Every structure is written in C-alpha cells, then in structure tokens.
Amino acid sequence: VALEQFQLHNVRDLYNSYELKRSVGKVFKALGHIINTMDNWESLSPLIRKLGALHSTKGVTLPQYASFGKAIVMGAEEILGDAMTSETRRAWTEFYRVLSDALKKEQFGGSGSGHGLSSNQVRLVQSSWRMLQQDDQTGPVIFRTFFDMEPVALEQFQLHNVRDLYNS
C-alpha cells in the first residue's frame, strides 16, 4: 500500500530511482521542518493537521506508524554508528512517539498535547538529524527497513510492481 501512496509502482531499481528519492525528499522535507521547529511545537499545528489528513487519505494504519518509528531509529543507528548513543536513541524514540501521537490524533481523533521533550532531547534529535541529512543513504536505509517490516506499504507508495526491489 505504501508504494502506491508515493506512485512508485513501475520503477525497476527502486533504491536508486528518482521516484523514491523524490518521495523520500518529500517525507524528509516535512520531517526536517518538524525537527527544526519542534522547539515551537504550537506553530506546527497547521502542518500536523495537513499531514494527518494526508495519512488518512493514504490509508496509513496504526501498526505502520509504529513500524516507521522503528525504521527511523534503526536507520539512524545504522547511519550514525557510535554517534547514535543510547541517550540519542531515547530522544529519537520520544520524538517519534510525540510526532506519531499528534498525527494519529489528526487522523483518527483523540486528545493530544504539546511535545514534552526536554531541551536536551530536542538538541540531540536536531543535531543527529543534521548528520543524517549529510548521508545520501539515510532515506534508502530507513525506507528499506520500513518496507521490510510493512510490505503492504509498498502499495501505498505505489512501488508494488518494482522488479528486483532490493537487488537492482
């Protein structure tokens, strides 16, 4: 399902494709804006509402939120290596919990509040995000991990007909 969401269904070499890079770019642009602005969480309300509605349109499920959060943390660990300390890992886990709770609130209804991350957690996520953005493998690593956990997501991104998905 995720591959249909991003209209990547006829790409032969997915992880080196323009289509995936474009899709990753969109996700990372929004994620980067949220990360860089999260010390002013209330200003993110319009974007969170828009993203929640988009996730609803795409049919994102509750388990997919959890899987994408795991993929982000696992991908960050792979790319950052020793720079991904246990404290940084906890900061990313908490950041993604807060973000996904806000998105799920918009998509499925419910209550929510501000982020509640400490200033140190905000600093850790922001500084490690800058490092992740410098590595062009960050997107493919995170999305490969996510698609391995949630194969149905390939349809949402419209990548379900890609030949040789991992070995092209």
C-alpha positions, -999 to 999 in steps of 0.1 A, spaced: 0 0 0 28 25 8 43 22 -27 10 33 -42 10 63 -19 42 75 -35 34 64 -70 65 42 -74 49 11 -89 69 8 -122 104 15 -110 130 -11 -118 158 0 -94 138 13 -65 165 24 -41 185 43 -68 154 56 -85 144 92 -90 109 83 -78 120 70 -44 144 99 -40 116 123 -48 93 106 -23 120 104 4 127 141 -3 90 150 5 90 130 37 123 143 48 114 179 40 84 177 63 103 157 89 132 182 88 108 211 92 92 195 122 126 187 137 139 222 132 108 238 145 99 214 174 110 239 200 80 259 189 56 229 187 24 250 186 35 266 153 35 231 137 -3 226 142 -12 235 106 14 211 92 4 183 116 -32 187 106 -23 186 69 -1 155 74 -27 138 95 -52 143 67 -27 130 41 -20 99 62 -58 93 64 -61 97 26 -33 72 20 -48 47 45 -19 46 69 -26 22 97 -16 23 134 9 -6 130 26 14 102 31 43 124 50 20 149 70 4 121 81 37 106 92 48 140 113 17 144 127 21 109 137 57 116 156 47 148 171 16 132 182 36 101 197 63 123 216 37 142 229 22 110 240 55 95 253 72 127 270 42 142 286 52 175 273 87 173 238 72 180 242 70 217 216 54 240 206 90 250 202 100 213 182 68 207 158 76 236 155 112 222 145 99 188 121 73 202 104 100 223 104 125 194 87 99 171 62 89 198 52 125 202 50 131 164 31 100 156 7 106 185 0 141 170 -5 126 135 -27 98 148 -48 123 167 -54 142 135 -61 110 115 -82 90 140 -93 116 165 -85 117 202 -67 141 225 -31 153 224 -8 180 238 25 197 232 56 177 227 70 175 262 105 167 251 134 181 272 156 208 257 184 182 256 162 157 237 154 184 212 191 193 208 200 156 203 174 150 177 182 182 158 220 176 159 217 140 148 192 149 121 218 173 106 243 144 105 217 121 89 209 146 62 246 146 51 244 109 42 226 101 10 219 66 22 197 77 51 165 77 31 171 43 13 181 27 46 151 39 65 126 31 37 141 -3 31 138 -11 68 102 1 68 92 -18 36 108 -50 51 86 -46 82 55 -34 63 55 -49 27 19 -36 23 34 -1 24 49 -7 -10 14 -5 -24 7 28 -5 38 43 -21 29 27 -54 61 6 -55 45 -29 -55 54 -37 -91 90 -28 -89 112 -57 -102 143 -66 -82 133 -43 -54 164 -49 -33 190 -63 -58 187 -39 -87 
